[in-house]
Amino acid sequence: MRKIYWALLCSVAAAIGLGIILSYGRIVPASALSYAVGPTSVSMPTKLLSHSLPSLPPLPQGTQGPTAETGGEEDSLSAPLFSAADYTVKIPNAPEKAEAIVEKTYASSLSVNNNSPKDIDINTLLEYVPNLDFSGKGPQILIVHTHTSEAYNETGQNWYADTDTRSTDNSKNMVHMGEILETELTARGYSVIHCQKRHDEDFNHSYTRSNETVREYLERYPSIAVVIDLHRDSLIDGEGTKYRPTVEADGGTAAQIMLLMGVGNDIYPHPNWKENLSLAARIQQQGELLFPGLMRPILVRPSRYNQHLCTGAILVELGACGNTPAEAEQSARLFGEICAKALDQIREDQS
């Protein structure tokens, strides 16, 4: 009996001694290590989650990682397995041979950048009422893309590793921007045809191919009064830097827009250039009134850009190769409103 009593006493003493060891050693129960990672169970302090992304799971309460007080081999585990870097979006570094993309807001005004020998006055153009006939039954506006595969800066980075910003994917190139423009013009009461045909498979003959397309549509639909050739500009300097023309407009960042107009030359005459240019001036005016800074000055060159085919033909540069798709989409929406307002005004002046 005395032996049984002695055994029980030893058991109680051993239990008390183990409790003291656990208390002073501050050993964390296994249930508190449920947030561990990898073969070694180490918890993460709550304070490290102060800058974490909202999508991460919350850290269980009451956990504490090992500290220097534990001593021995656990000193090597005192640093958490997680760091602030684990909770940041990782953006790839620019390649060694990358070129810069620089955001820039170009001067904007109701003016013409005249690179032709013609005498051009913007006020005279605004006084003239363009000869546009909207009386016919059928489509009134044709949207076409001479350089269909022109696209934008998909990554949104301030650098690029090559000079090619083109895509045959119509959800990324000028066809997509044309769809937005078509929607805006249609919503404002205009009947629109949007040609999605690709004309730049052979880039050097793009205008020849789009010339054929525009002629076919004009013959098939005599009611077409306006032809919009929708492009994306290329702004690259001699050092390889791409420029990203932007402006804050209508609550968002938009790519600046430029109208490129031709007046012809001795080899390729364009006798009705004033008709086209007066329409461009009206659109430029509305752009400045509605969204100041969105329109870069009209650029005039001694070429035709197929604008001799129709008195209401214009070429629109919707942003540049440095712009993001979202910036170009915003501009396409705004240009639809601008263009419709300009055409509405012309129709009022004709009556």
Phi, psi and omega in degrees: 000319179298326179293320180295317179299318180295322180294318179296320180297320178295321181296318180295317181297319180297319180295318179296319180296320179296321179297318179297317180298315181296322182292310182286333178279347179053047178282130184276129178303152183298328182296338180277355183256025184291347181262019183285160180229138175080187184290336179262126184273105178228126180276165182249128179301144181300323185299337180287347181269005184296335180244022183283162177286147182301335186282347182284148179291148179290149178284133178303142182286152173083011180264152179209129180282168180295150179236178181294341182293339182288331178069177176067212185294337182289350175302326181290346181257008185293333177278133180298154177285345179255148175222173181301330182296335180288348185245019178246151176285124184272119178255128182298145176288153179294138176300162183301324183259021182290149176254160185273149169243118187247126177284136185207141174254113182282154177302140182229137179194173175275077186211170181237130172267096190269107176254029181235166178281359182284149175272113187235129177235123186295324181292322177296320180296322181289333178286336182278138176265114182304144182274080180245129183255109179255015185279340184287156177268126182133189181298142183253333184231136175246125173255128182224161180229106177293317177252076188299323188276002177300136183221194191232184181280090187297325185282336183074008180282167177263026176210162176214153185257354177209175184259004185267115175235069182224156180205141173269000177278113184294348176277353183239342185259202187291340177298318179299317179293325177295325178295320178295315179298318178301316180299316182293317180291320179296319180296339181259017170096008181258142178271122190236139168249129178246109179276121182258011181295139177275128183247355187248027173299321169251096191302322183292346179242023183299314183290330176295317181289318180290332174301314179297319180296312181298318178301316180300316181292320180293325177289321182285325182232086179297348181284348181293122180253335184229134176240119179251115175264107188266120183237176168237128184287163172238114180243093182227126180272182184293342179271359180092004180283129174267142179253145185241089184286118183227161175203149175277120183214130176056043175080011180207171177273125182239150173283134178295150185245143175227138174265124179253117185239144179249149178241004178083179178206186184295327181277320181240087183290152180217079187295336183257029184298330181294328177299310180297316185291328177292324175295316179300320180296320178296319179294318178300319180298314179295323178299318179291327179287317185278315185223079183305133179094347182288323185266122168286159180304147178298133177257125180246129181230158178280064178219191181235324181053033180066012182285349177285351182281341186207139180290347179247035183264134176223155174245125184248125174262104184270092182071196183219178185296342178274345182288154176275159176303322181296321178294320179291322177298318178299319180292322179298319178295314182293323180293327176300317178293317180299311183297317180297319179296319179296317179292323176300316181294320178297317180296324176293319180292333179284335186279000000 
